[in-house]
Amino acid sequence: MTIVERAKRKREHHTVVVNGIIYLRNEDFEFNFEKDKWVREKLSWSIGDAKGKGPFVEPKGSLDNIGEYTSRELEKMFKGE
């Protein structure tokens, strides 16, 4: 038997409240076996309505009628920049 491919994946989820509105922050990681470390594959922010319900869209997306921030602005705030 020969192993063709192996992978480890994980997702980190954060719920963040900004000005009373709930935003969801998700990071998807894949483990790099050659470098022996986790590498971020994708970062996404989403928002529902004022009660945190769906449909979930990216901030400043076509259905985002309550968001005041873009994903990039939210990420800066999240990192404390």
C-alpha positions as CSV (number, residue, x, y, z in Angstrom):
1,M,0.0,0.0,0.0
2,T,1.3,3.5,-0.9
3,I,0.0,6.7,0.7
4,V,-0.8,9.0,-2.2
5,E,-1.7,12.1,-0.2
6,R,-2.4,13.2,3.3
7,A,-3.7,16.4,4.7
8,K,-4.7,18.0,8.0
9,R,-7.1,20.9,8.0
10,K,-8.6,23.0,10.7
11,R,-10.9,26.0,11.0
12,E,-10.8,28.7,13.6
13,H,-14.0,30.7,14.2
14,H,-14.4,34.0,16.0
15,T,-17.7,35.8,16.7
16,V,-17.0,39.5,16.9
17,V,-19.4,42.3,17.9
18,V,-18.8,45.7,16.4
19,N,-21.3,48.5,17.2
20,G,-23.9,45.9,18.3
21,I,-23.6,44.0,15.0
22,I,-22.4,40.4,15.0
23,Y,-19.6,39.6,12.5
24,L,-18.2,36.1,11.9
25,R,-14.5,35.6,11.2
26,N,-13.3,32.2,9.8
27,E,-9.8,31.1,9.1
28,D,-9.1,27.9,7.2
29,F,-5.6,26.3,7.7
30,E,-3.8,23.4,6.1
31,F,-0.8,21.7,7.7
32,N,2.4,21.8,5.6
33,F,4.2,18.5,6.4
34,E,7.4,19.6,4.7
35,K,7.7,22.8,6.9
36,D,6.0,21.2,9.9
37,K,3.6,24.2,10.4
38,W,0.1,25.4,9.8
39,V,-0.5,27.6,6.8
40,R,-3.6,29.8,6.5
41,E,-5.4,29.0,3.3
42,K,-8.4,31.3,3.6
43,L,-9.6,34.2,5.7
44,S,-13.2,35.3,5.5
45,W,-15.5,37.7,7.3
46,S,-19.3,37.4,7.1
47,I,-22.3,39.2,8.5
48,G,-26.0,38.4,8.8
49,D,-28.7,40.7,10.0
50,A,-28.7,42.8,13.2
51,K,-29.7,39.6,15.2
52,G,-26.8,37.6,13.7
53,K,-29.1,35.6,11.4
54,G,-28.4,34.8,7.7
55,P,-28.1,35.1,4.9
56,F,-24.4,35.5,5.7
57,V,-22.5,37.7,3.2
58,E,-19.1,39.4,3.1
59,P,-19.2,42.9,4.6
60,K,-20.0,45.5,2.0
61,G,-21.3,42.7,-0.2
62,S,-24.5,43.0,-2.3
63,L,-26.8,42.0,0.5
64,D,-25.0,43.8,3.4
65,N,-27.4,46.6,4.3
66,I,-26.3,47.1,7.9
67,G,-22.5,46.8,7.7
68,E,-20.3,49.9,8.1
69,Y,-17.0,48.2,7.5
70,T,-15.2,46.2,4.8
71,S,-13.5,42.9,5.6
72,R,-10.1,44.6,5.4
73,E,-11.2,47.3,7.9
74,L,-12.6,44.6,10.3
75,E,-9.4,42.6,10.1
76,K,-7.3,45.7,11.0
77,M,-9.6,46.3,14.0
78,F,-9.4,42.6,15.0
79,K,-5.6,42.7,15.0
80,G,-5.6,46.0,16.9
81,E,-4.0,48.1,14.2
